[in-house]
Amino acid sequence: MGAGRLYAAVAAGGFRRYATYRAATAAGVFTNTVFGLILVYTYQALWDERPLLGGYDQAQAVTYVWLGQAFLSTLAIGGGGVEDELMERIRTGNVAIDLYRPADLQLWWLAADLGRALFQLLGRGVLPFVFGALCFPVSLPADAGTWAAFLVAVILAMLVGFGIRYLVALSAFWLLDGTGVTQMGWLLGYFCSGMLLPLNVIPGVLGEVVRVLPWSSLLQAPADILLGHADPLPTYLFQGAWAVVLLGAGRLAQSAATRRVVVQGG
């Protein structure tokens, strides 16, 4: 089996694995919908007081909310990606089995995470988004080109998200317990991705800083393309640059970790 077919099979396996958890998926759809409703009414109250806040009208702000709910599990912004399993395998020493596989460790877990992300987007993200679009005034493009550009940005967001979480997972090679790093990653992800509020509304230096951090590639960048607030090419360059930096850093950390051969608990 060629390398491409191998990683495609790993991605397909990741998709099928998460597809078996039907009750969890249904519960996730319900949860995302409820939180989406809470955020929508909060945003509507905020935008009633501050129209065009962050350059968005109220329909665009509502659309942003439902995009966030669609991406929350897809990009594992609040956890739930393959990094949890990888950290556990490092802690128990089972990562040694992964290192003996005739496959690259980073590419293996990237493929698995892309399969997971695709299922979460289709199985858990689409329904809340459709519900929101049917029940609230939203701002959606009419042309297929914008949707295609948006989907490219989503794929790049998946790569950036994995790059961040892979580095978090590799910290378990040096730490007895990676829980603190994981929780820090969740907090940064929620705030710096724009999951709580669009990054466009954050004023001053703080706003300028968070908009150039990698987390802004996850939700803010694809949302701005869909809502017509960003040109695709500069957005792709921004996301792609962060993907290269993060995956490259992950490669270096992986090399250092495997040379160190520190396997907690093994």
C-alpha positions as CSV (number, residue, x, y, z in Angstrom):
1,M,0.0,0.0,0.0
2,G,1.4,3.4,-1.0
3,A,1.8,6.2,1.5
4,G,-1.1,8.2,0.1
5,R,-3.4,5.1,0.3
6,L,-2.2,4.4,3.8
7,Y,-3.1,7.8,5.2
8,A,-6.4,7.9,3.3
9,A,-7.3,4.6,5.0
10,V,-6.3,6.1,8.4
11,A,-8.5,9.1,7.7
12,A,-11.4,6.9,6.6
13,G,-10.9,4.8,9.8
14,G,-11.1,8.0,11.8
15,F,-14.3,9.0,10.1
16,R,-15.9,5.6,10.6
17,R,-14.8,5.4,14.3
18,Y,-16.6,8.6,15.2
19,A,-19.6,7.7,13.1
20,T,-20.2,4.7,15.4
21,Y,-21.0,7.1,18.4
22,R,-24.5,7.9,17.2
23,A,-25.9,8.8,20.6
24,A,-23.0,11.0,21.4
25,T,-23.4,12.7,18.0
26,A,-27.1,13.3,18.6
27,A,-26.3,14.7,22.1
28,G,-23.7,17.0,20.5
29,V,-26.1,18.3,17.9
30,F,-28.6,19.1,20.6
31,T,-25.9,20.8,22.8
32,N,-24.5,22.9,20.0
33,T,-28.0,24.0,19.0
34,V,-28.9,25.0,22.6
35,F,-25.7,26.9,23.0
36,G,-26.2,28.5,19.6
37,L,-29.6,29.8,20.7
38,I,-28.1,31.3,23.9
39,L,-25.4,33.0,21.9
40,V,-27.8,34.2,19.2
41,Y,-30.0,36.0,21.7
42,T,-27.0,37.4,23.4
43,Y,-25.6,38.7,20.2
44,Q,-28.9,40.1,19.1
45,A,-29.1,42.1,22.3
46,L,-25.6,43.3,21.9
47,W,-26.0,44.3,18.2
48,D,-29.3,46.1,19.1
49,E,-27.2,48.3,21.3
50,R,-24.2,48.5,19.0
51,P,-25.3,48.1,15.3
52,L,-22.5,47.2,12.9
53,L,-20.2,46.2,15.8
54,G,-17.0,44.9,14.3
55,G,-18.2,45.6,10.8
56,Y,-21.0,43.0,11.0
57,D,-24.7,43.7,10.8
58,Q,-27.0,41.6,13.0
59,A,-27.6,38.9,10.3
60,Q,-23.9,38.4,9.8
61,A,-23.4,38.2,13.6
62,V,-26.0,35.5,13.8
63,T,-24.4,33.6,11.0
64,Y,-21.1,33.9,12.8
65,V,-22.7,32.2,15.9
66,W,-23.9,29.2,13.9
67,L,-20.6,28.9,12.1
68,G,-18.9,28.8,15.5
69,Q,-21.2,26.0,16.7
70,A,-20.5,24.0,13.5
71,F,-16.7,24.4,14.0
72,L,-16.5,23.8,17.7
73,S,-16.2,20.0,17.5
74,T,-15.0,20.0,13.9
75,L,-11.8,21.9,14.9
76,A,-11.8,20.5,18.5
77,I,-11.5,24.1,19.8
78,G,-12.7,22.9,23.2
79,G,-11.0,19.5,23.1
80,G,-12.2,16.2,21.7
81,G,-9.6,15.8,19.0
82,V,-7.0,13.0,18.6
83,E,-4.6,14.8,20.9
84,D,-6.3,13.3,24.0
85,E,-5.7,9.7,22.8
86,L,-2.1,10.6,21.7
87,M,-1.3,12.1,25.1
88,E,-2.7,9.0,26.8
89,R,-0.6,6.7,24.5
90,I,2.5,8.8,25.4
91,R,1.7,8.6,29.1
92,T,1.2,4.8,29.1
93,G,4.1,4.1,26.7
94,N,1.9,2.7,23.9
95,V,3.3,5.4,21.7
96,A,6.3,3.1,21.2
97,I,4.1,0.9,19.1
98,D,3.2,4.0,16.9
99,L,6.9,4.7,16.5
100,Y,7.5,1.2,15.1
101,R,4.8,1.5,12.5
102,P,6.0,2.0,8.9
103,A,4.4,5.4,8.9
104,D,5.2,8.9,10.0
105,L,3.8,9.6,13.5
106,Q,2.7,13.2,12.6
107,L,1.1,12.2,9.3
108,W,-0.7,9.3,10.9
109,W,-2.3,11.4,13.6
110,L,-3.0,14.2,11.1
111,A,-4.9,11.8,8.8
112,A,-6.8,10.4,11.8
113,D,-7.7,13.9,12.9
114,L,-8.9,15.0,9.4
115,G,-11.2,11.9,9.3
116,R,-12.6,12.9,12.7
117,A,-13.0,16.5,11.7
118,L,-14.8,15.6,8.5
119,F,-17.3,13.5,10.4
120,Q,-17.8,16.1,13.1
121,L,-18.4,18.8,10.4
122,L,-21.0,16.6,8.6
123,G,-22.5,14.7,11.5
124,R,-22.5,17.4,14.2
125,G,-21.9,20.8,12.5
126,V,-24.3,20.9,9.6
127,L,-27.6,20.3,11.5
128,P,-27.2,23.2,14.0
129,F,-26.1,25.5,11.2
130,V,-29.1,24.6,9.1
131,F,-31.4,25.0,12.1
132,G,-30.0,28.5,12.7
133,A,-30.3,29.4,9.0
134,L,-34.0,28.3,9.0
135,C,-35.0,29.9,12.3
136,F,-33.1,33.3,12.2
137,P,-32.2,35.9,9.6
138,V,-28.7,35.0,8.4
139,S,-26.3,36.3,5.8
140,L,-25.3,33.6,3.3
141,P,-23.7,34.0,-0.1
142,A,-25.6,33.2,-3.2
143,D,-22.7,32.3,-5.4
144,A,-21.0,28.9,-5.4
145,G,-17.5,30.5,-5.7
146,T,-17.7,32.1,-2.2
147,W,-18.8,28.7,-0.8
148,A,-15.9,27.0,-2.5
149,A,-13.5,29.6,-1.2
150,F,-15.0,29.1,2.3
151,L,-14.5,25.3,2.2
152,V,-10.8,25.8,1.2
153,A,-10.4,28.0,4.3
154,V,-12.1,25.3,6.4
155,I,-9.6,22.7,5.3
156,L,-6.7,25.0,6.1
157,A,-8.3,25.7,9.5
158,M,-8.3,21.9,10.1
159,L,-4.5,21.8,9.4
160,V,-3.8,24.8,11.7
161,G,-6.0,23.3,14.5
162,F,-4.2,20.0,14.3
163,G,-0.9,21.8,14.3
164,I,-1.7,23.5,17.6
165,R,-3.1,20.4,19.2
166,Y,-0.3,18.2,18.1
167,L,2.2,20.4,19.9
168,V,0.0,20.3,23.0
169,A,-0.1,16.5,22.8
170,L,3.7,16.2,22.4
171,S,4.2,18.2,25.6
172,A,3.3,14.9,27.4
173,F,6.8,13.6,26.5
174,W,8.2,16.0,29.0
175,L,5.4,16.5,31.5
176,L,4.1,14.0,34.0
177,D,0.6,15.3,33.3
178,G,-0.5,17.3,30.3
179,T,-3.8,18.3,31.7
180,G,-2.7,21.9,32.5
181,V,-1.3,22.4,29.0
182,T,-4.5,21.0,27.5
183,Q,-6.8,23.2,29.6
184,M,-4.6,26.3,28.7
185,G,-5.0,25.3,25.1
186,W,-8.8,25.2,25.4
187,L,-8.9,28.6,27.1
188,L,-6.7,30.2,24.4
189,G,-8.7,28.4,21.7
190,Y,-12.1,29.7,22.9
191,F,-10.9,33.3,23.3
192,C,-8.4,33.7,20.5
193,S,-10.3,31.8,17.8
194,G,-13.3,34.2,18.2
195,M,-15.6,31.5,19.6
196,L,-16.9,33.8,22.3
197,L,-16.9,37.0,20.3
198,P,-15.7,37.9,16.8
199,L,-12.1,39.0,16.9
200,N,-13.2,42.1,14.9
201,V,-14.9,43.5,17.9
202,I,-11.9,43.4,20.2
203,P,-10.4,46.9,20.3
204,G,-6.9,48.3,20.5
205,V,-3.7,46.4,20.7
206,L,-5.3,43.3,22.1
207,G,-7.5,43.0,19.0
208,E,-4.5,43.5,16.7
209,V,-2.6,40.8,18.6
210,V,-5.3,38.1,18.6
211,R,-6.0,38.6,14.9
212,V,-2.5,37.6,14.0
213,L,-2.3,34.5,16.3
214,P,-2.9,31.1,14.7
215,W,-6.2,30.6,16.5
216,S,-7.8,33.3,14.3
217,S,-7.3,30.9,11.4
218,L,-9.8,28.5,12.9
219,L,-13.1,30.4,13.0
220,Q,-12.5,34.1,12.2
221,A,-10.7,33.5,8.9
222,P,-13.3,31.2,7.3
223,A,-16.2,33.2,8.7
224,D,-14.8,36.4,7.1
225,I,-14.6,34.8,3.7
226,L,-18.1,33.5,3.9
227,L,-19.5,36.8,5.1
228,G,-17.6,38.8,2.5
229,H,-15.2,40.5,4.9
230,A,-12.0,39.1,3.6
231,D,-10.4,38.2,0.3
232,P,-9.6,34.5,-0.1
233,L,-6.0,34.7,-1.3
234,P,-4.6,36.7,1.6
235,T,-6.6,34.6,4.0
236,Y,-5.2,31.4,2.5
237,L,-1.6,32.8,2.8
238,F,-2.2,33.7,6.5
239,Q,-3.6,30.3,7.3
240,G,-1.1,28.4,5.2
241,A,1.8,30.2,6.8
242,W,0.6,29.2,10.2
243,A,0.0,25.7,9.1
244,V,3.6,25.4,7.9
245,V,5.0,27.0,11.0
246,L,3.0,24.8,13.4
247,L,3.4,21.5,11.5
248,G,7.1,22.3,11.2
249,A,7.4,23.0,14.9
250,G,5.5,19.7,15.6
251,R,8.0,17.9,13.4
252,L,10.9,19.4,15.4
253,A,9.3,18.6,18.7
254,Q,8.6,15.1,17.5
255,S,12.2,14.6,16.6
256,A,13.4,15.9,19.9
257,A,10.9,13.7,21.8
258,T,11.7,10.5,20.0
259,R,15.4,11.1,20.5
260,R,14.8,11.7,24.2
261,V,12.8,8.5,24.4
262,V,10.9,9.6,27.4
263,V,7.8,7.5,27.8
264,Q,5.8,8.3,30.9
265,G,4.6,5.2,32.7
266,G,6.3,2.8,30.3
